[in-house]
Amino acid sequence: MLVIKNGIVADLENRDFIKADILIKDNRIVKIGKKINQASAKYVDAENKYVLPGLIDMHAHLREPGREDEEDIESGSYSALSGGFTTICCMPNTQPPIDNAGLVRFIKDKADSFGIISVHPVGAITKERAGVEITEMIKMKEAGCIAFSDDGSWVSSSLLMRRAMEYSLSCGALLILHCEDSSLSKSGLMNEGVFSVKMGLSGIPRESEIVAVQRDIEIARLTGARVHFTHLSCKESVALIAKAKKDGLKVTADVTPHHLIMTEDDVAGYDTNAKVNPPLRTAQDRAALIEGIKTGAIDAIATDHAPHSKEEKDCEFQEPSFGMIGFERALAGVLKIAKENKIDIFTVIEKMSLNPARILSLKNKALLKEGYDADIIIVDFDTEWAFNEDSVVSKSKNSPFIGKSFKGRVKTAVSKGSLLLNNFKIKEAVR
């Protein structure tokens, strides 16, 4: 048993904070109330700190199988936990891709054996993510797939996407869509515009995303499928999602912290760690994404945690893979954006925990409520800290935020009812 004492506990249902203790037993929240005392329990003092539900990341890359030198399920789980994520979804663009039930079971079994956080595999929509033949979604879902995506690739065939959406309806599956018409974006390195011309770099036009989002909305309209649009980057995409919702379609969307924080200007200096896909866009796009958080057009914030080796990033801008690590500074970065744009903490929690749980149909998650899973983080909003390379838990260090200072840090994490992170002593974690 575990008791969290004297915390400022988030009550999301009433959008309020209460001073309370939390009793945890058998991976569940048993009681929330005043002055809980349990003789045989372990105690954690949360005085003057905020107690929040564990964060849920809908979009991350763990690189296993195939590139365990960059990340693996264990290291990625600890990296996620250090950022406050107690549940994550791992994308299928591994080597080989997660396109069959056997690989789904491999990931589930390995993650469960570590017992660190909840790891849910996202299976490929098409075999080998090649956009030619639909995977056996029903068998993969039965094996533990939480959703399906060809992330990193767009299913360019409209007919195949229609069939995939129809198939998803038959097994009650969510499709997570990476929207990029590669015939428009091929060979692009950053956002196409005046700045890319000045930089002498080939551009990725915003239309490559807009066209793909529009098409997939229309196929969702045709089929009635439930679809989620991931890592949106353009103001036009936000408008399209807002209209689709107004029309009653079953669509949701997420944005990454780095698209909320950065713009194409941050590519200056040819920092390869700022090379991401979709690319960092304009200040106007960034403003539209933030506004989408406020209005509800954007439902969730997902990290798109994308580890890469130093060798893959330490080269000319034309060569490196797209992506940056994201778990460990995500919450602090979002808190900074929230403060600057007058977004309240409950909206932050909804976008990073409650809404992802609802979109993914995760039961008993993301609320601090009796009977719910004991996935809990304790945060000190006033702690100032530097995101230094030597403190990064991930195997990879590819981040443009290395050396930057942040305010607000996860101090303690309880995952699956166990105290796994306490004052960042991760390697000494109790399993």
Number of C-alpha atoms within 10 A of each C-alpha: 17 22 23 24 22 23 23 21 23 23 17 19 10 8 11 12 16 15 17 21 24 27 23 27 17 13 18 20 23 18 18 19 13 13 11 15 13 12 7 8 14 13 16 18 14 22 16 13 18 21 31 27 30 30 29 30 27 28 23 24 24 29 25 24 19 15 16 15 13 21 24 20 22 20 17 28 26 24 23 29 30 29 24 33 30 29 27 27 23 27 28 30 25 18 12 15 21 34 27 20 20 13 20 24 18 16 21 19 14 13 20 13 10 13 17 26 25 19 24 20 28 30 34 30 33 24 18 21 25 15 18 14 14 19 22 17 26 16 15 25 21 13 18 18 27 23 27 28 26 28 22 16 17 21 26 19 11 12 11 17 21 19 16 23 24 19 19 21 16 12 13 15 22 22 25 26 24 23 28 27 21 16 9 16 21 14 13 18 23 28 28 21 17 10 17 20 12 9 14 9 19 18 22 25 20 23 17 18 24 21 16 20 23 17 15 21 23 14 18 21 17 13 16 17 25 21 24 23 22 25 25 26 26 24 21 20 26 27 15 16 24 19 14 20 15 10 10 10 19 15 22 23 26 28 26 22 23 23 26 23 17 16 19 21 15 16 23 13 10 14 16 25 24 27 26 21 22 26 27 25 24 21 16 12 21 22 17 20 27 23 17 21 23 18 11 16 25 23 25 29 30 29 29 27 25 23 28 25 17 13 8 15 22 14 12 11 19 15 12 20 19 21 23 26 26 28 29 25 28 22 27 21 20 22 21 16 17 19 11 9 13 10 18 13 16 19 20 20 23 21 24 28 27 24 19 27 23 14 18 16 13 13 10 17 24 29 25 25 21 16 15 17 25 33 32 28 26 29 23 18 16 11 12 12 14 14 16 13 15 8 12 17 22 26 18 20 24 24 23 17 21 17 12 11 14 19 17 19 24 28 22 26 30 26 26 22 19 24 21 24 26 19 12 19 13 16 10 10 14 12 11
